[in-house]
Amino acid sequence: TGPITINVCSSCYASSTISCALVGGGPGSIAPTLFDCVDPGAPSTVNIEVYIYKGIVILPGLCSDWKFAYSNCCRNGAVTNIVNSSSQNFYIEAKLNNFLGNNSSPYFVGEPVRAFCVGKTFNWKQSSVEPDGDSLRYTIVAVRSNSSACAFTNLTYAAGYSALQPIITTPANSLSIHPGNGIITFKPAQQDVNVMGVVVEEYRFDSTYYQWVKIGE
């Protein structure tokens, strides 16, 4: 619950770090949608807590590939769909191209953790709010571990799972994400503890060159 460190990297300037303080959540701050299909009184129930950190960095100038990265060890040993989960780091990053002016990153409005009922179809909203009116595109990606301060490797999935099909579904391999609104549709076929990677990319129209330019992720 102490400060965490965010790595700041680019091809234009020397790398640096940000110290971020805990500003919200913490022990006992439970994701409210976790218990849709879970008995909160059961002794085996997993409590998923929310922690919110905040820090400030002053960027030295313009660059097309700013990256803000965080990693930590280790993942939950109960995770089903990746190999040796208890020994794997997790890795999260955001990207910024600040050549086209100020930018507010999109932020997810759907919670990243929850329980789903086996045999019921879900439309899980992982869409986000974008204050600047930029165009967004959603994809499912492999979950990641850090290989260095601002670089990652994709983790290995257990047999029967993949980056694009991280949940066993009915019908098989039917999980999908809508690229325009981020809604993930699937019907779980069995009880698992799974992890999934979701990326939202942000594009802005460059009126000088009349083309869409990626400015964030």
C-alpha positions, -999 to 999 in steps of 0.1 A, spaced: 0 0 0 30 23 -1 42 43 -31 46 26 -64 70 35 -92 60 42 -128 87 40 -155 87 67 -182 105 59 -215 108 72 -250 132 71 -280 136 109 -277 147 114 -241 164 96 -212 142 73 -191 129 84 -158 105 73 -130 74 87 -112 66 79 -76 29 75 -72 11 77 -38 -20 57 -28 -50 80 -31 -80 57 -30 -92 22 -24 -70 -1 -3 -77 -31 19 -114 -38 21 -122 -18 -11 -140 -47 -29 -150 -45 -65 -188 -43 -62 -196 -65 -92 -174 -94 -80 -203 -112 -63 -228 -115 -91 -223 -153 -91 -203 -158 -60 -215 -164 -24 -197 -136 -4 -200 -157 27 -183 -188 13 -148 -194 29 -133 -200 -5 -144 -166 -19 -116 -145 -34 -117 -109 -24 -105 -86 -51 -95 -52 -38 -91 -19 -56 -61 4 -52 -58 39 -68 -24 57 -72 -16 91 -85 17 108 -95 29 137 -117 56 139 -143 67 169 -164 77 156 -199 108 173 -213 93 177 -248 75 162 -277 79 126 -287 57 101 -306 64 71 -284 61 81 -247 55 50 -226 44 48 -190 48 13 -175 42 -5 -143 50 -40 -132 50 -61 -101 52 -96 -89 34 -118 -86 1 -130 -101 -25 -150 -82 -15 -187 -80 -51 -197 -86 -52 -183 -121 -62 -211 -145 -54 -199 -180 -17 -191 -178 13 -213 -170 30 -210 -136 9 -179 -127 22 -176 -92 57 -169 -105 47 -144 -133 48 -107 -130 20 -85 -144 27 -55 -166 6 -25 -175 15 3 -199 1 35 -214 14 52 -245 13 88 -256 22 107 -288 21 144 -278 29 159 -312 -7 167 -318 -13 188 -287 -27 181 -253 -44 147 -247 -65 132 -220 -63 94 -220 -94 74 -223 -103 57 -190 -122 25 -186 -157 28 -171 -162 -10 -167 -145 -27 -138 -116 -49 -147 -125 -77 -123 -158 -96 -117 -174 -130 -115 -195 -145 -143 -221 -173 -141 -213 -206 -159 -238 -212 -187 -251 -176 -190 -242 -153 -219 -225 -120 -208 -219 -87 -226 -191 -74 -205 -187 -37 -210 -150 -27 -212 -156 6 -230 -141 39 -219 -147 76 -217 -126 98 -240 -128 135 -230 -112 149 -262 -135 132 -287 -108 111 -302 -116 79 -320 -111 46 -301 -104 10 -311 -105 -20 -287 -87 -53 -290 -80 -83 -269 -42 -90 -264 -21 -115 -246 -15 -108 -209 20 -96 -202 51 -97 -180 78 -72 -179 112 -80 -196 127 -46 -186 115 -12 -173 93 -4 -203 92 -36 -223 72 -68 -220 69 -104 -230 36 -122 -236 28 -149 -211 23 -185 -221 -13 -198 -220 -23 -231 -205 -36 -258 -229 -70 -250 -243 -66 -212 -237 -51 -184 -259 -48 -147 -259 -79 -143 -281 -98 -171 -263 -88 -167 -226 -120 -183 -213 -135 -217 -221 -168 -209 -237 -200 -225 -252 -198 -227 -282 -161 -232 -281 -139 -203 -291 -168 -179 -293 -155 -151 -271 -154 -118 -291 -148 -81 -285 -165 -53 -304 -137 -30 -318 -159 1 -316 -174 -1 -281 -153 -26 -262 -181 -50 -253 -168 -85 -248 -194 -113 -255 -191 -148 -242 -208 -177 -223 -185 -194 -197 -185 -232 -200 -167 -241 -167 -155 -226 -135 -121 -209 -138 -100 -181 -125 -88 -163 -157 -69 -132 -168 -74 -112 -200 -56 -84 -217 -76 -55 -232 -61 -26 -252 -78 6 -262 -60 27 -289 -67 64 -294 -66 81 -328 -69 118 -338 -73 133 -372 -43 153 -384 -58 182 -404 -24 190 -419 -17 157 -435 -54 145 -437 -48 112 -419 -57 95 -386 -27 94 -362 -24 71 -332 -18 94 -302 -23 70 -272 -30 35 -260 
